[in-house]
């Protein structure tokens, strides 16, 4: 058997597909069969530690085995193997949306952990910005999601080994932003005005457009005050990597 | 000719990052898992940059898949090259194995048949990797749980030929020799007698566990007596050679590993 064919047969054995590799070897193939699954299970436990804690060993391991069976890894790095585990959990726990949302939060924090570095903008430059043409560029680890449950409170309790509160649906879906400030990963639940502004900014709206939308929605008095508050928050949280006020110099937007 | 590096070191794992950042750890080098640092940014690279200012670093990979019949992943090589350029390691190493094929990656070190075809494939892949990295590699002998009926040479002959033909150097894992010898019923001294020690640049020492039918290369125990005895034999043949303790699971406090490394120093410096 040629080497390529032999390796394909070995792969098929690991994936429980029909395989002729047994006839080619002597020894204990089961060691590899077990190690493959154990490695991926450990990877998911490491990445989704709090989801594991929330579900317990039995529930988490059953979900992980289902995910491993449906999603053989393709990338050279295990770092990305957690991608999509939240969707597997959403399918397995349709009546418990906090499970998938907690997993989404853990996954997004993990991606921010070793995502690209970026220095926050120096606040000394703010005075010289032409705000009538300004565009905000965020740190590349910033992600914005929408949650319907108290998954953020669950994460915080599980992170401190405190007894987690009961899972609850929020009165209305809520924005949640995840980013890295220096070396420290962060998340924050958003009020409706900040969520609106951040969604617009991430979609490419410039600063005057943000001001215009908030003024139209909140009034000529409250709109500018809100955008000032929100900009202050973003600066304080180290979320803004650059402010461009020259249209020709526009940078690629963050995802 | 400059003598090859011959110090004593440890694998650095996340549980010991803080020790390496805040203490003057008495090691001659550290070895890290390359893939843990082939990332865009954040704390892992920050830690490695800091530690690199104090210690020489070896980049030890687990995902190159040097025996893959369908070739190497260029994205992987590019990212490894970028890390090596940043860290300026003592050297870059990986395992004699394959990890996947056809878009599948097992994230395990899978065994190769020791045939002329596999040797040619591996030599070609090593040449591509060394070219992409701009440096010679070290290739480590694996532990294994199966042998292939098609194999027509021993693992040590395969390693020797690989080194001679491709120009790579060898990383000898003494624990892996011990484990594979027990699992497949060969004499580990025959293995050592077949190794071209002038090509060996580094030795790994580790522990293992008893599995259902075989010894398993778990790296979760101290180095056992049988592996120390084999290290003595290897050292007699190799002369001074860089040696490290590799612990990947059930990792004890750093001081325990340093005490174990002191044993390696004593045995490694014995005449």
Interface residues (C-beta under 8 A of the other chain):
Chain A: X1 X2 X3 X4 X6 X7 X8 X10 X11 X14 X15 X24 X25 X26 X27 X28 X29 X30 X31 X32 X35 X36 X39 X40 X43 X72 X73 X74 X75 X76 X77 X78 X79 X81 X112 X113 X114 X115 X116 X117 X180 X183
Chain B: X35 X38 X39 X40 X41 X42 X43 X44 X45 X46 X63 X65 X68 X69 X70 X73 X75 X76 X98 X99 X100 X101 X102 X103 X104 X105 X106 X107 X108 X110 X112 X113 X115 X117 X118 X121 X144 X145 X146 X147 X148 X149 X150 X183 X184 X211 X212 X213 X214 X216
